[in-house]
Amino acid sequence: MRFSGFVTLICASALAATAGLAVSTSALAKEDPVVKYPETKTVDVVEEQFGEYISDPYRWLENDVREDAAVADWVKAQNAVTNSYLETLEGREILAQSMETLFDFDDLDTPVAAGGKYFYERKSGGQNQAVLYVRDGAEGEERVLIDPAGWSDDGATALAGWKPSGDGSLLVYAVQDGGSDWRTLKILDVSTGEVQPDTIEWAKFSDLAWMPNNVGFLYSRFPEPEEGAAFQSLNADHAVYLHIIGMDQAKDSKIYATPDQPELNHSAELTSDKEWVVITSSSGTDERYEITLIKVDAPKLETRKLVSGFEHDWRLIDGVGDTLYFVTNSDAPRLRVVKTDLGADNPQFTELVAESDAVIDDAMIVKDQLIISYLVDAKSQLSTYDLDGTATGTLDLPGLGQVGNLSGSIKGSEGFFSFESFNRPTTVFRYDTSASPTIWAAPSLPFDPAAVEVTQRFYESKGGTKIPMFLVHLKGQDLSQGAPTLLYGYGGFNISVLPQYKPAWMAWIKAGGVFASANLRGGGEFGKSWHDGGRLQNKQNVFDDFIAAGEYLKRENITPENGLAIEGRSNGGLLVGAVANQRPDLFAAGHAAVGVMDMLRFDRFTAGRYWVDDYGYPNKQQDFNNLLSYSPYHNIRQGVAYPALIVSTADTDDRVVPGHSFKYTARLQAMDTGAKPHLIRIETRAGHGSGKPTDKIIEEYSDIYAFLAQAIGLELD
């Protein structure tokens, strides 16, 4: 029987008998010396699915907090309890002060060159949002082009993407409000700084691409949602539009859509020489794409299919004339570089750089050189090639870390990339084809990177798989003596968790704690097989890998018996919820941020339908059985002592709707799960994470890390 079919409502007594779960908090609400949880009402909802009766007593908490007064009242009551508890933690102010210091540096991004101008973002200490600058020429004086500081009183409106025209005279930019995934697009005259009257609404998951001669730009959007449904309704009918400068949005031309396949997403980009529009279509989160082309100077914007079938990853590097260069995993699970000649009668792909033991992470072409960023055991390596595929060398990097933001053009002679690590914020490098990379911009740091040590270890997971894990701590700290440890993980969607600088993590380290980051299966660190090893029916491997990391940290005396806290965001929030259910004895505390907690209903809201590539379909029996086996909301264990847990979410999260965290927390608080605190922290005017102002980040993580420190004995003084 399909999930959308038979639904039955039964009385509270039958619910308790069938599911063994609490149906009223009045009798079960627990009180410890510090925390008394708010009473949360229940509803008598049970759904029969493939012979299983699934209770959902907190279904009402899925409603939008902006539209349902009862949910808003619940949020207010939960925040009041959480804030009261957090106010008792002495280390919160110490952490906040440390983070303020550690945020006091220039957070840099790589520049984009256009028309002799350089455009780049920088966020300096004390600024809530990044500022966009421009300079005329590489040595020109910089000036502020866009500063979002005045866009809102609370600093929660952000610059969320931008693209200069080819000659650098105009710039289209995206505005993100309150952390939402929705974007409003505006146009700026670069020379005068004046904002043009053009306004484009309801852009989402969109690239920005200028057409030749600045006639207009391409963007992607969904239809305008129904009133009151913008933050929860499913996203469908994505399409690519052409906006002509000076015209009303209502007159924008839809240049590519698939009305017969409303579930597809489409993004458009142009080759550097503006010869071809390359449209990438996806059906979910997997790197399985179709590629559609439009010849820019053709009499009509007619489409031409280059890649069909949604079978492989295809990423455009660049193109010149009719020659296009791609990174692909077709016949290469760790990826390779190919090219094709569109002028041929039957274009074929020719291999330039073959698959190797390392995984291709990104690539760019600068003039006549191909630069490839590889992942080698979850850390970056840069290699160079001629355009015929001949290897020419390896570029020196500052150490163990992550290369990102490759930016270059086949029509130019310079490119840029960034480098960062756990103990080193982003440094921007310029690459000239005639010389070694040089530093283009580097921050003055509020701490000494040499005082913080970054090492990598490998541990064995269930079944014998070797898993890499980074350890970060103060130099000279004896790891064999045991120190309170924060273990971070993600494990999904082919996303590689690489060395990166986070001031909140550094505050933990400077306080004497150890930070550990495990490269779990489900990520992209070792290519397609690593991703496949941690998704769908293999999802339990991710949890086993994380549990094995915790066991390793204890076995090696890196962390004491009651000194391990865990953290994860989004899919990582699911990870924390799942392993807390499976091994509550192993962890002393956990932070589950914006997590996917109800695995039987994730596909019913906003972008959730895309995640079936990693999770499976709740309405297919094999997937349903697997999802039910680890769903955090459905597997909380009655009568088992749980670690201290803090859940965090935000009212404007339209990626993972906050109902996931609301329902999970309500059930966790209602059941007999021990005396340790189980709290939820709900941010207002914030989303899934992007665009969050610095002051809110400091406030959030000083709260959360003080909570974790209290639970595992990290002394903050």
C-alpha positions as CSV (number, residue, x, y, z in Angstrom):
1,M,0.0,0.0,0.0
2,R,1.4,3.4,-1.0
3,F,2.1,6.1,1.6
4,S,-0.3,8.5,-0.1
5,G,-3.2,6.0,0.2
6,F,-4.7,4.8,3.5
7,V,-4.6,7.2,6.4
8,T,-6.4,6.4,9.6
9,L,-7.0,8.3,12.8
10,I,-7.3,6.4,16.1
11,C,-7.8,7.4,19.7
12,A,-4.9,8.2,22.0
13,S,-5.1,4.9,23.9
14,A,-4.8,3.0,20.6
15,L,-1.9,5.2,19.5
16,A,0.0,4.4,22.7
17,A,-0.7,0.7,22.4
18,T,0.2,0.5,18.7
19,A,3.4,2.6,18.7
20,G,4.6,2.5,22.3
21,L,5.0,6.3,22.1
22,A,3.9,9.1,24.4
23,V,0.7,10.9,23.3
24,S,0.4,13.5,26.0
25,T,3.2,15.4,27.7
26,S,1.1,16.3,30.7
27,A,1.9,12.9,32.3
28,L,5.4,12.5,30.9
29,A,6.9,16.0,30.8
30,K,10.1,15.6,32.8
31,E,11.8,17.9,35.2
32,D,15.5,17.9,36.1
33,P,17.2,20.3,38.5
34,V,17.4,23.0,35.8
35,V,15.0,22.3,33.0
36,K,11.2,21.9,32.9
37,Y,10.0,21.5,29.3
38,P,6.9,23.2,28.0
39,E,3.9,21.0,27.6
40,T,3.4,20.1,23.9
41,K,0.0,19.0,22.7
42,T,-0.4,15.9,20.6
43,V,-2.8,14.9,17.8
44,D,-4.1,11.4,17.2
45,V,-2.5,10.8,13.8
46,V,-1.4,7.4,12.7
47,E,-0.7,6.4,9.1
48,E,-0.7,2.8,7.9
49,Q,2.2,2.3,5.5
50,F,3.3,-1.1,4.1
51,G,1.7,-2.8,7.0
52,E,3.4,-0.5,9.6
53,Y,1.3,1.9,11.8
54,I,3.3,5.1,12.0
55,S,2.4,7.5,14.8
56,D,2.9,11.2,14.2
57,P,1.6,12.9,17.3
58,Y,3.4,16.2,16.6
59,R,2.2,16.6,13.0
60,W,0.8,20.0,13.8
61,L,4.3,21.3,14.4
62,E,4.9,21.1,10.6
63,N,2.8,24.2,10.1
64,D,4.5,27.5,9.2
65,V,5.3,29.5,12.3
66,R,4.4,32.6,10.4
67,E,0.9,31.3,9.6
68,D,0.0,29.2,12.7
69,A,-0.4,31.0,16.1
70,A,-0.2,27.7,18.0
71,V,3.2,26.9,16.5
72,A,4.4,30.4,17.1
73,D,3.4,30.0,20.8
74,W,5.3,26.7,21.0
75,V,8.4,28.3,19.6
76,K,8.2,31.1,22.1
77,A,7.8,28.7,25.0
78,Q,10.7,26.5,23.9
79,N,13.0,29.5,23.4
80,A,12.1,30.8,26.8
81,V,13.1,27.5,28.4
82,T,16.3,27.2,26.4
83,N,17.3,30.8,27.1
84,S,16.7,30.3,30.8
85,Y,19.0,27.3,30.8
86,L,21.7,29.0,28.7
87,E,21.8,32.0,31.0
88,T,23.1,29.7,33.7
89,L,26.2,28.8,31.7
90,E,29.2,30.9,32.9
91,G,31.3,30.2,29.8
92,R,28.9,31.7,27.3
93,E,30.3,35.2,27.5
94,I,33.9,34.0,27.4
95,L,33.2,32.1,24.2
96,A,31.4,35.1,22.7
97,Q,34.4,37.3,23.4
98,S,36.8,34.8,21.9
99,M,34.7,34.5,18.8
100,E,34.5,38.2,18.4
101,T,38.3,38.3,18.4
102,L,38.6,35.4,16.0
103,F,36.1,37.0,13.6
104,D,38.3,40.1,13.5
105,F,40.0,39.5,10.2
106,D,39.3,40.1,6.5
107,D,37.3,37.2,5.2
108,L,38.3,37.1,1.5
109,D,36.9,35.8,-1.7
110,T,38.5,35.3,-5.1
111,P,38.1,38.2,-7.6
112,V,36.2,38.1,-10.9
113,A,37.8,40.1,-13.7
114,A,35.6,41.8,-16.3
115,G,36.4,44.7,-18.6
116,G,39.7,45.5,-16.9
117,K,37.9,45.7,-13.5
118,Y,38.2,43.3,-10.5
119,F,35.2,42.5,-8.4
120,Y,35.5,40.8,-5.1
121,E,33.8,40.4,-1.7
122,R,35.4,41.0,1.7
123,K,33.9,40.8,5.2
124,S,36.0,42.5,7.9
125,G,35.8,42.0,11.6
126,G,32.6,43.6,13.0
127,Q,30.7,43.5,9.7
128,N,27.6,41.3,9.6
129,Q,27.6,40.8,5.8
130,A,30.3,40.7,3.1
131,V,30.8,43.9,1.1
132,L,31.3,43.9,-2.7
133,Y,34.3,46.0,-3.9
134,V,35.6,46.9,-7.3
135,R,38.9,48.2,-8.5
136,D,40.0,49.5,-11.9
137,G,43.0,47.3,-12.9
138,A,45.0,45.0,-10.7
139,E,46.7,47.8,-8.8
140,G,43.7,50.3,-8.9
141,E,42.2,51.8,-5.8
142,E,39.3,49.8,-4.5
143,R,35.9,51.3,-3.8
144,V,32.7,49.9,-2.3
145,L,30.2,48.8,-4.8
146,I,27.5,47.2,-2.6
147,D,27.3,47.2,1.1
148,P,24.3,45.3,2.5
149,A,24.7,46.9,6.0
150,G,21.8,49.3,5.3
151,W,19.4,46.8,3.8
152,S,17.9,45.8,7.1
153,D,18.0,46.8,10.8
154,D,19.0,43.3,12.0
155,G,21.7,42.6,9.4
156,A,19.9,39.6,8.1
157,T,19.6,40.7,4.5
158,A,22.6,39.6,2.5
159,L,24.3,39.9,-0.9
160,A,23.8,36.4,-2.2
161,G,25.5,36.2,-5.6
162,W,26.4,38.6,-8.4
163,K,27.8,38.7,-11.9
164,P,29.5,41.6,-13.8
165,S,28.7,42.0,-17.5
166,G,31.5,41.1,-19.9
167,D,32.7,44.8,-20.1
168,G,32.3,45.4,-16.4
169,S,29.9,48.2,-16.8
170,L,26.8,46.5,-15.3
171,L,26.4,44.0,-12.5
172,V,23.4,41.8,-11.6
173,Y,23.2,40.8,-8.0
174,A,20.9,38.8,-5.8
175,V,19.4,39.8,-2.4
176,Q,18.7,37.2,0.2
177,D,16.4,38.2,3.1
178,G,16.2,36.4,6.4
179,G,18.2,33.4,5.2
180,S,15.6,32.2,2.7
181,D,16.6,30.4,-0.5
182,W,14.4,32.9,-2.5
183,R,16.3,35.7,-4.2
184,T,15.5,39.1,-5.6
185,L,17.7,40.2,-8.5
186,K,18.7,43.8,-9.1
187,I,21.0,45.6,-11.6
188,L,23.7,48.1,-10.8
189,D,25.5,50.6,-12.9
190,V,29.2,50.0,-11.9
191,S,30.5,53.5,-12.8
192,T,27.8,55.5,-10.9
193,G,26.8,52.9,-8.3
194,E,23.1,53.6,-9.2
195,V,20.6,50.7,-8.8
196,Q,18.5,50.4,-12.0
197,P,14.7,50.0,-11.8
198,D,14.7,46.4,-13.0
199,T,13.6,43.9,-10.3
200,I,13.3,40.2,-10.7
201,E,11.5,38.1,-8.0
202,W,11.2,34.4,-7.1
203,A,14.7,33.4,-8.4
204,K,16.0,30.3,-6.6
205,F,18.9,27.9,-7.3
206,S,20.0,30.2,-10.1
207,D,23.2,30.9,-11.9
208,L,23.5,34.4,-13.5
209,A,24.9,34.8,-17.1
210,W,25.2,37.9,-19.2
211,M,24.3,37.9,-22.8
212,P,26.7,39.7,-25.3
213,N,26.5,43.5,-25.6
214,N,24.8,43.7,-22.2
215,V,21.3,43.2,-23.7
216,G,20.3,41.2,-20.8
217,F,21.1,38.2,-18.6
218,L,19.9,34.6,-18.0
219,Y,18.6,33.4,-14.6
220,S,16.4,30.6,-13.2
221,R,13.2,30.8,-11.2
222,F,10.2,29.0,-10.0
223,P,6.6,30.2,-10.5
224,E,5.4,32.6,-7.8
225,P,4.1,30.5,-4.9
226,E,0.6,30.8,-3.6
227,E,-0.1,33.3,-0.8
228,G,1.3,32.1,2.5
229,A,3.1,29.1,0.9
230,A,6.5,30.6,0.0
231,F,8.4,28.8,2.8
232,Q,6.9,25.3,2.7
233,S,5.4,24.5,-0.7
234,L,7.2,22.1,-3.0
235,N,9.3,23.7,-5.7
236,A,8.4,22.6,-9.2
237,D,8.5,23.9,-12.8
238,H,12.0,25.5,-12.7
239,A,12.8,27.4,-15.9
240,V,15.6,29.6,-17.4
241,Y,14.5,33.1,-18.4
242,L,16.1,35.9,-20.3
243,H,15.7,39.3,-18.8
244,I,16.2,42.3,-21.2
245,I,17.6,45.3,-19.5
246,G,15.0,48.0,-18.8
247,M,12.0,45.7,-19.3
248,D,9.5,44.6,-16.8
249,Q,9.9,41.0,-15.4
250,A,6.5,40.1,-16.8
251,K,8.0,40.3,-20.3
252,D,11.0,38.1,-19.6
253,S,11.3,35.2,-22.1
254,K,11.3,31.6,-20.9
255,I,14.1,30.2,-23.0
256,Y,14.2,26.7,-21.5
257,A,11.7,24.7,-19.4
258,T,10.5,21.1,-19.2
259,P,6.8,21.3,-18.4
260,D,6.5,17.5,-19.0
261,Q,9.1,17.0,-16.3
262,P,8.3,19.6,-13.6
263,E,10.7,18.1,-11.1
264,L,13.8,19.1,-13.1
265,N,16.0,22.1,-12.3
266,H,17.9,24.1,-14.9
267,S,20.8,26.5,-14.7
268,A,22.4,28.4,-17.5
269,E,26.0,29.7,-18.1
270,L,27.9,31.1,-21.1
271,T,31.3,30.2,-22.4
272,S,33.9,32.9,-22.0
273,D,33.7,33.9,-25.6
274,K,29.8,34.2,-25.4
275,E,29.4,31.7,-28.2
276,W,27.3,29.1,-26.4
277,V,24.7,29.0,-23.7
278,V,25.2,25.8,-21.7
279,I,22.1,24.7,-19.7
280,T,22.6,22.0,-17.1
281,S,19.5,20.1,-16.0
282,S,19.2,17.9,-12.9
283,S,16.6,15.7,-11.4
284,G,17.7,15.7,-7.8
285,T,20.9,16.1,-5.8
286,D,22.9,13.5,-7.6
287,E,25.5,14.6,-10.1
288,R,23.5,13.2,-13.0
289,Y,22.9,15.9,-15.6
290,E,21.6,16.5,-19.1
291,I,23.4,19.3,-21.1
292,T,21.4,21.4,-23.5
293,L,23.1,24.0,-25.8
294,I,21.9,27.3,-27.4
295,K,24.0,29.0,-30.1
296,V,24.1,32.6,-29.0
297,D,24.4,34.2,-32.5
298,A,21.8,31.9,-34.2
299,P,18.8,33.6,-35.8
300,K,16.6,32.0,-33.1
301,L,17.5,30.7,-29.6
302,E,17.0,27.1,-30.6
303,T,18.1,24.3,-28.2
304,R,20.4,21.4,-29.0
305,K,20.9,18.4,-26.7
306,L,24.5,17.5,-26.1
307,V,24.1,15.0,-23.2
308,S,20.9,13.0,-22.5
309,G,19.9,10.5,-20.0
310,F,20.7,11.8,-16.5
311,E,23.4,9.2,-16.0
312,H,26.7,11.1,-15.3
313,D,28.3,14.2,-13.9
314,W,29.0,16.9,-16.5
315,R,30.6,20.2,-15.5
316,L,31.5,22.8,-18.0
317,I,35.1,24.2,-17.6
318,D,35.0,26.6,-20.5
319,G,34.8,26.8,-24.2
320,V,36.3,28.6,-27.2
321,G,34.5,28.6,-30.5
322,D,32.9,25.2,-31.0
323,T,35.3,23.4,-28.6
324,L,33.9,22.8,-25.1
325,Y,35.8,21.3,-22.1
326,F,34.1,19.3,-19.4
327,V,34.8,17.4,-16.2
328,T,32.8,14.2,-16.1
329,N,32.5,10.9,-14.3
330,S,31.4,9.1,-17.4
331,D,33.5,5.9,-17.5
332,A,35.6,7.5,-14.6
333,P,34.2,7.3,-11.1
334,R,37.0,9.6,-9.9
335,L,36.4,11.9,-12.9
336,R,38.3,12.9,-16.0
337,V,38.6,15.9,-18.4
338,V,37.2,15.7,-21.9
339,K,36.5,18.0,-24.8
340,T,34.1,18.0,-27.7
341,D,33.9,19.8,-31.1
342,L,30.4,21.1,-31.8
343,G,31.3,21.8,-35.4
344,A,31.6,18.1,-36.1
345,D,28.7,16.2,-37.8
346,N,28.4,13.9,-34.8
347,P,30.2,15.5,-31.8
348,Q,32.1,13.0,-29.6
349,F,33.9,13.5,-26.3
350,T,37.7,13.1,-26.5
351,E,39.7,12.4,-23.3
352,L,42.3,15.0,-22.3
353,V,43.1,14.0,-18.7
354,A,42.4,10.4,-17.7
355,E,41.0,9.3,-14.3
356,S,43.6,8.8,-11.6
357,D,43.8,7.6,-8.0
358,A,43.0,11.2,-6.9
359,V,39.5,12.7,-7.3
360,I,39.0,15.8,-9.5
361,D,37.4,18.4,-7.4
362,D,37.4,21.4,-9.8
363,A,39.1,22.7,-12.9
364,M,39.7,25.9,-14.8
365,I,41.4,27.0,-18.0
366,V,43.7,30.0,-18.0
367,K,44.8,30.9,-21.6
368,D,46.4,27.7,-22.8
369,Q,46.7,25.8,-19.5
370,L,44.4,23.5,-17.7
371,I,44.6,23.7,-13.9
372,I,42.9,20.8,-12.0
373,S,42.2,20.7,-8.3
374,Y,42.4,17.2,-7.0
375,L,41.5,15.6,-3.6
376,V,44.1,13.3,-2.2
377,D,42.9,11.7,1.0
378,A,40.5,14.7,1.6
379,K,43.0,17.4,1.1
380,S,43.8,19.5,-2.0
381,Q,46.5,19.2,-4.7
382,L,46.8,21.5,-7.8
383,S,48.2,20.1,-11.0
384,T,48.7,21.8,-14.4
385,Y,48.3,20.5,-18.0
386,D,48.6,21.8,-21.5
387,L,45.4,21.8,-23.5
388,D,46.4,18.6,-25.2
389,G,46.3,16.9,-21.8
390,T,50.1,16.8,-21.3
391,A,50.9,17.1,-17.6
392,T,53.2,20.0,-16.8
393,G,53.6,20.1,-13.0
394,T,52.1,20.5,-9.6
395,L,51.7,23.9,-7.9
396,D,53.0,24.5,-4.4
397,L,50.4,25.0,-1.6
398,P,50.9,26.4,1.9
399,G,50.2,23.1,3.5
400,L,47.4,20.7,4.3
401,G,44.2,22.3,3.3
402,Q,41.5,23.1,0.8
403,V,41.7,24.8,-2.6
404,G,38.5,26.5,-3.8
405,N,36.9,29.1,-6.0
406,L,38.9,28.5,-9.1
407,S,38.3,31.5,-11.4
408,G,39.8,31.8,-14.8
409,S,39.1,32.2,-18.5
410,I,40.4,30.6,-21.7
411,K,40.5,34.2,-23.1
412,G,42.7,35.6,-20.3
413,S,46.2,35.0,-19.0
414,E,45.5,35.0,-15.2
415,G,43.3,33.0,-12.9
416,F,42.6,32.9,-9.1
417,F,42.1,30.4,-6.4
418,S,41.7,30.3,-2.7
419,F,43.4,28.2,0.0
420,E,42.3,27.6,3.6
421,S,42.7,25.1,6.4
422,F,41.5,24.6,9.9
423,N,44.1,26.9,11.3
424,R,44.3,29.3,8.3
425,P,41.5,31.6,6.9
426,T,41.2,32.1,3.2
427,T,44.2,33.4,1.3
428,V,43.7,34.4,-2.4
429,F,46.3,33.4,-4.9
430,R,46.8,34.8,-8.4
431,Y,48.0,32.4,-11.1
432,D,49.7,33.7,-14.2
433,T,50.5,31.2,-16.9
434,S,54.1,32.5,-17.0
435,A,54.9,32.3,-13.3
436,S,54.2,30.5,-10.0
437,P,51.2,31.5,-8.0
438,T,51.5,34.6,-5.9
439,I,49.4,35.9,-3.0
440,W,46.8,38.4,-4.3
441,A,45.2,39.0,-0.9
442,A,45.9,37.6,2.6
443,P,44.2,38.5,5.9
444,S,46.0,39.7,9.0
445,L,45.1,37.0,11.5
446,P,43.9,37.5,15.1
447,F,45.9,34.4,16.2
448,D,49.1,32.6,15.3
449,P,48.3,29.6,13.0
450,A,51.6,28.0,14.1
451,A,50.1,27.7,17.6
452,V,47.4,25.3,16.2
453,E,48.3,21.9,14.9
454,V,46.4,20.0,12.2
455,T,47.1,16.3,11.7
456,Q,45.3,13.5,9.9
457,R,44.7,10.0,11.0
458,F,42.9,6.9,9.6
459,Y,40.7,4.7,11.7
460,E,38.8,1.5,10.9
461,S,35.0,1.5,10.6
462,K,32.6,-1.4,10.8
463,G,33.5,-3.9,8.0
464,G,37.1,-2.8,7.8
465,T,36.8,0.4,5.8
466,K,39.5,3.0,6.5
467,I,38.1,6.4,7.3
468,P,40.2,9.7,7.3
469,M,39.8,12.1,10.3
470,F,41.5,15.4,10.9
471,L,42.5,16.4,14.4
472,V,43.0,20.0,15.3
473,H,44.3,21.2,18.7
474,L,46.8,23.5,20.4
475,K,50.4,22.8,19.5
476,G,52.1,20.9,22.2
477,Q,48.8,19.5,23.6
478,D,49.3,15.9,24.6
479,L,46.5,14.0,22.9
480,S,47.1,10.9,24.9
481,Q,46.0,12.6,28.1
482,G,42.4,13.0,27.0
483,A,40.7,16.4,26.4
484,P,37.1,17.3,25.8
485,T,36.5,16.7,22.1
486,L,34.0,18.0,19.5
487,L,33.5,15.6,16.6
488,Y,32.0,16.9,13.4
489,G,30.5,15.0,10.5
490,Y,28.2,15.2,7.5
491,G,28.4,12.1,5.2
492,G,26.1,12.7,2.3
493,F,25.2,14.2,-1.1
494,N,28.7,13.7,-2.5
495,I,29.8,16.7,-0.4
496,S,33.4,16.6,0.7
497,V,34.2,17.9,4.2
498,L,37.6,19.5,3.7
499,P,39.9,21.5,6.0
500,Q,38.3,24.9,6.5
501,Y,38.6,27.8,9.0
502,K,35.6,28.4,11.3
503,P,36.0,31.0,14.1
504,A,33.6,29.0,16.3
505,W,35.7,25.9,15.9
506,M,38.9,27.9,16.7
507,A,37.3,29.3,19.8
508,W,36.7,25.7,21.0
509,I,40.3,24.8,20.2
510,K,41.7,27.9,21.9
511,A,39.7,27.0,25.0
512,G,41.7,23.7,25.2
513,G,39.3,21.4,23.4
514,V,40.1,19.1,20.6
515,F,38.3,19.4,17.3
516,A,37.9,16.3,15.1
517,S,36.4,16.1,11.5
518,A,35.6,12.7,10.1
519,N,35.4,12.1,6.3
520,L,32.5,9.7,6.4
521,R,31.2,7.6,3.5
522,G,28.4,9.4,1.6
523,G,30.7,12.3,0.9
524,G,32.7,12.9,-2.3
525,E,36.2,12.6,-0.8
526,F,37.1,9.4,-2.8
527,G,34.7,9.7,-5.7
528,K,31.5,7.9,-6.7
529,S,32.1,4.7,-4.8
530,W,32.6,6.7,-1.5
531,H,29.3,8.5,-2.1
532,D,27.4,5.3,-3.1
533,G,28.8,3.6,0.0
534,G,26.9,6.0,2.3
535,R,23.5,6.6,0.7
536,L,20.2,4.8,0.0
537,Q,20.4,1.2,1.3
538,N,24.0,2.0,2.5
539,K,23.1,4.9,4.7
540,Q,23.8,3.0,7.9
541,N,27.5,3.0,6.9
542,V,27.5,6.7,7.6
543,F,26.3,6.2,11.1
544,D,28.7,3.3,11.6
545,D,31.6,5.5,10.4
546,F,30.7,8.2,12.9
547,I,30.3,5.8,15.7
548,A,33.6,4.2,14.9
549,A,35.2,7.7,15.0
550,G,33.9,8.2,18.5
551,E,35.2,4.8,19.6
552,Y,38.6,5.5,18.1
553,L,38.8,8.9,19.9
554,K,38.1,7.1,23.2
555,R,40.3,4.1,22.5
556,E,43.3,6.3,21.7
557,N,42.6,8.3,24.9
558,I,42.2,11.5,22.8
559,T,39.0,12.1,24.6
560,P,38.0,11.0,28.1
561,E,35.1,8.7,28.8
562,N,32.5,11.4,29.2
563,G,34.2,14.0,27.2
564,L,32.9,13.5,23.6
565,A,30.4,15.9,21.9
566,I,29.1,15.5,18.4
567,E,27.9,18.1,15.9
568,G,26.4,18.1,12.4
569,R,24.3,20.4,10.2
570,S,21.5,19.6,7.8
571,N,22.3,16.0,6.6
572,G,24.7,16.2,9.5
573,G,21.9,17.0,11.9
574,L,20.2,13.8,10.7
575,L,23.5,12.1,11.5
576,V,23.6,13.4,15.1
577,G,19.9,12.4,15.7
578,A,20.5,8.9,14.3
579,V,23.7,8.1,16.2
580,A,22.2,9.5,19.4
581,N,19.4,7.0,19.0
582,Q,21.8,4.1,18.1
583,R,24.6,4.8,20.6
584,P,23.4,7.2,23.3
585,D,26.1,5.7,25.6
586,L,29.0,6.7,23.4
587,F,28.4,10.5,23.3
588,A,28.0,12.8,26.2
589,A,26.5,15.7,24.2
590,G,25.3,16.6,20.7
591,H,24.3,19.5,18.5
592,A,21.9,18.7,15.7
593,A,21.6,21.8,13.5
594,V,18.8,22.3,10.9
595,G,18.5,18.5,10.6
596,V,16.4,16.2,8.5
597,M,14.6,14.4,11.3
598,D,11.5,12.9,9.8
599,M,12.6,10.6,7.1
600,L,9.1,9.6,6.1
601,R,8.0,13.1,5.2
602,F,11.1,15.0,4.1
603,D,10.0,14.9,0.4
604,R,6.8,16.9,1.0
605,F,8.3,20.3,1.6
606,T,10.3,22.9,-0.5
607,A,13.4,21.3,-1.8
608,G,13.0,18.0,0.0
609,R,11.9,16.1,-3.0
610,Y,15.5,16.5,-4.5
611,W,16.9,14.4,-1.6
612,V,15.5,11.1,-2.8
613,D,18.7,10.5,-4.6
614,D,20.5,10.1,-1.3
615,Y,17.7,8.9,0.9
616,G,15.3,7.1,-1.3
617,Y,11.5,7.4,-1.7
618,P,9.3,7.1,1.4
619,N,6.5,5.7,-0.8
620,K,8.6,2.8,-2.0
621,Q,8.6,-0.2,0.3
622,Q,12.3,-1.0,0.3
623,D,13.3,2.6,0.8
624,F,10.5,3.1,3.4
625,N,11.8,0.2,5.5
626,N,15.4,1.5,5.4
627,L,14.3,5.1,6.2
628,L,12.2,4.0,9.1
629,S,15.1,2.0,10.5
630,Y,17.2,5.2,11.2
631,S,14.7,8.1,11.1
632,P,15.7,10.2,14.2
633,Y,12.1,11.2,14.9
634,H,10.8,7.6,14.8
635,N,13.6,5.9,16.7
636,I,13.9,7.7,20.0
637,R,14.2,5.0,22.7
638,Q,11.9,5.0,25.7
639,G,13.6,4.5,29.0
640,V,17.2,5.0,27.7
641,A,19.4,7.7,29.1
642,Y,20.3,10.1,26.2
643,P,23.3,12.5,26.0
644,A,22.6,16.2,26.5
645,L,21.3,17.5,23.2
646,I,20.7,20.9,21.7
647,V,18.8,21.2,18.5
648,S,19.0,24.4,16.4
649,T,16.9,25.6,13.6
650,A,15.4,28.8,12.2
651,D,12.0,30.1,11.3
652,T,12.9,31.0,7.7
653,D,14.7,27.8,6.8
654,D,13.0,26.9,3.6
655,R,15.6,24.2,2.7
656,V,15.0,21.9,5.7
657,V,11.8,23.2,7.1
658,P,11.9,23.7,10.9
659,G,9.1,21.3,11.5
660,H,11.7,18.5,11.3
661,S,13.5,19.9,14.4
662,F,10.2,20.9,16.1
663,K,8.7,17.4,16.0
664,Y,12.0,15.7,16.9
665,T,12.5,17.9,20.0
666,A,8.9,17.5,21.1
667,R,9.0,13.8,21.1
668,L,12.5,13.7,22.7
669,Q,11.3,15.9,25.5
670,A,8.0,13.9,26.0
671,M,9.6,10.5,26.3
672,D,11.7,9.1,29.2
673,T,15.2,9.7,27.8
674,G,17.0,10.6,31.0
675,A,17.8,13.7,33.1
676,K,20.2,15.5,30.8
677,P,18.8,18.6,29.1
678,H,17.2,18.2,25.6
679,L,16.7,21.7,24.3
680,I,15.9,23.5,21.0
681,R,17.2,26.9,20.0
682,I,15.1,28.6,17.3
683,E,16.5,31.6,15.5
684,T,14.2,34.3,14.0
685,R,14.8,35.8,10.5
686,A,17.4,33.2,9.7
687,G,17.4,30.2,7.3
688,H,19.5,27.2,6.6
689,G,22.7,29.0,7.2
690,S,23.7,31.2,4.3
691,G,23.4,34.9,4.7
692,K,23.4,34.8,8.5
693,P,24.9,37.9,10.0
694,T,28.1,37.6,12.1
695,D,26.5,38.8,15.3
696,K,23.9,36.1,15.1
697,I,26.6,33.5,14.4
698,I,28.5,34.6,17.4
699,E,25.4,34.6,19.6
700,E,24.3,31.1,18.3
701,Y,27.6,29.4,18.7
702,S,28.5,30.9,22.0
703,D,25.2,29.5,23.3
704,I,25.7,26.1,21.7
705,Y,29.3,25.5,22.5
706,A,28.8,26.7,26.1
707,F,26.1,24.0,26.3
708,L,28.4,21.4,24.9
709,A,31.3,22.5,27.1
710,Q,29.1,22.3,30.2
711,A,28.1,18.7,29.3
712,I,31.5,17.3,28.6
713,G,33.7,19.2,31.1
714,L,35.5,21.8,28.9
715,E,36.5,24.5,31.3
716,L,35.9,28.0,29.9
717,D,37.8,30.7,31.7
